[in-house]
Amino acid sequence: MAEWFVEGMIERLLDRADPVARRLLDAAVGHLAPNINPDGSVRGNLRTNAADKYREQALQLASKWVGNTYGCLSLTLEMPFKNNANLPDAEVGWNGELSRKLGAAMLGPLLGAVTTR
């Protein structure tokens, strides 16, 4: 799902008609890591690597290190694989298209974070 999230974010960033994308690109330099657990995810493991080591804490520490080391906004986003309790979708639940939309929707909050620093 992370790959679709980043795909949606990149698609919106490349839309020259999108004022939020243009402002964000003018305000910040971005580095995106679409998947930082490829050895686990290729095997269907979202939270563990190929050696079945639980990685969530390591991913959060890595995000914190990047932010502290480079003095930048850094985040690790946990994908919302569970349906929203108030608006469940019995037919499809969470999927790649929703993940792409979430990635595109992140540009607004990111712009707010970088313009208020």
N, C-alpha and C positions, 0 to 999 in steps of 0.2 A: 504493500500500500504506500510505503514511503516514496517509491519511485513515481507513482501516479501523483502524489502530493507535489513533488518537485516539478513534475511535468506541467501541472496546472499553474504553478507559480511562474515557471519559465515562460509558458505561453502568454501569460498576462504581462510579464515584464517586457516581452518582445512586441507587445501591441502598442505601436506608436500613437494610436488614437486614445489611449487610456491615460488620463491626466494623473492618476495616482501612481501608475508605473513610471511615467516620465519624471514626476517629482521625486520618487524614491531613488531612481537611478541617478538623478542630479545630486541627491543629498548623501548618498552612501555608496561604498564599494561592497558588493556582496560576494560571498563564497558559499556555494551550496554543496552539501554532501548528500546525494540522493539515497545512499544506503551505506551505513557504516558497519553493517554486519552481513556482508555478502556470503561469507562461508556458512553462516547459520541459515539465512533466509533461502539460499538455493536448496537447502534440505528441508524447507518448510518450518524451520525453527525461528520464531520471531523474537524470542527473548534469550536464546542461547546460541553460542557459536557452534562450530562443527564438533568441538570436543565436549559439548553439552555443559559448558560453563555459563552460569547465569551472568548476563552482561549489563543489566539495567543500571546497577550502581556504577559500573565502569563508564557507561555512556554518559551518565549525569556528571561524573567527575571530569570526564574529558570536556564536556561542554563548559563546565565551570572554569577549567584550566584555560581554555581558549579565550573566554571572556576576560579573565584576570590577566592573562599574559599579553593580550593584544588590546586591552581596554575597549572592548567592543561588545555589542549585543550578541549573545550566543544563546541558543535555545535547543533543547531536545524536546521534541513533540511526541507525546504518546498518542498513537492513532486510536480513535474512538471506535473500537471494533464492536462494542456492545451498542445496540440500538438505544436511542434516547428513550428513557422510561416514559416520558410524556407523549412522544410521537413515534411509537414503534412502527417498523415497516416489515410486516410479516413476509412480504413477497421477496424483497432483495436484501434487507438489512444494510449494513455498511458495505460499500463496494468501491471499485476503482474510480468510477465517475464521481461519487461523492468525495472521495479523497482528492481528486483533481480540483473540484470546486473549493474544497477547504484550502488547498494550496493557493489558489487564485485569491481567495478571500483574505489570506494572511497579509497581503500587501498593505491594506489599510492600517492594521495595527503596527506593522513594521515601520511604516512611514511615520506614524505617531511616535513610536519609540525613538527613531533616529532624529526627528526634528525637535524633540524636547530635551535632548542631551546637551 
